[in-house]
């Protein structure tokens, strides 16, 4: 068995949340920074708010807004438009037109 392959273990690693809450856990890092914890997460606090650090909510809302304003043509409408369009000439009609 190889020796010295395991990382150093910190039994009292300090976790610091963006809200200011701190607590200790066991970890391979001595200090850990987190964006959200059980003191400020909406699931635990009962608040209705979005937790978004990378702009995902705004991107989703922008996609929804664009989808609402875009024009969508259903399959039935496309089929009807295709049926109303003039039929293409046959090969015989095209060759007869060359003379």
N, C-alpha and C positions, 0 to 999 in steps of 0.2 A: 504494500500500500504506500502511496506517495505521501510524503510529509509536507507540511506547510502549504496545502492547497486550499484550505478553507479561509474565507475572509474573516477579519477581526469582528467580533460580536460586541455590540454596545447594548448592555442590558437596560440602560436608562437614557435612551436616545430621546431628544426633545423634539416634539412636533409642534410647529408654530403655524397657525392658520392666518389667513389674510384679515379675518375679523378680530384678531388679537388673542384668541383662545390658545392656550398651550397645554400639552399633556405629554406624558412619557410612555414610550413603548420600547420593545426590544427590536433592534435593527442592525444592519451592517453599516449604517451611516450614523454619525453622532448627532447631526442636526438635519431636520427635514422641514421644508417649506411646502404648505398645501394651500390651495385656493379656497377650499370649502371644507367644513367639518360638520359634526353632528349638532353643534350649537347654532350654526347659521344656514344649514341646508333646509330648503323648503319642505321636504318630506317630514323632517323632525320638528320643525317649528310650526307647521300648519299654515304658513303663508302661501299665497298664490303669486309667485313671481318667477321669472325666467332666470336660470343660472346659465350664463353664456359667457365664455371667455374668448372664444374664437370667432364670434360673429355668425354662428350657425343659424340662430333664430332670425336675424336680419336677412340672411341669404334665402332662407326658406320663405319668409314673408314676401320678399321681392319676387321669387318664383311664382308664388300664389297670385300676386298682383298682376304679373305678366300673363299668366294663364287665364286670368279673368278677362283681360282686355284683348287677347288674341282671338282671331276668327278661326273657328273650327268648322270644317265641312264634314258632315257625317258620311258614312259609306253609302247610304241610300241616296243622298244628294249627289255624290260623285257619280253613282251609277246612272241616275237620271240625267245628269249633264252629259255623260258619255253617250247615252241613248239618243239624246236630242241633237248631238253633233252629226254633221253630214258623214255618211259612210265613205270610207276611202275607195278610190277607184280600183277596179280589178285590174289584173295584168293585161287582159285583153283590151279593156278601155284605154289604158295608158298607151299601149302599142298602137292602137287605132288612132290616137290623137297625135302621134308623131308624123303620120303621113301628110 
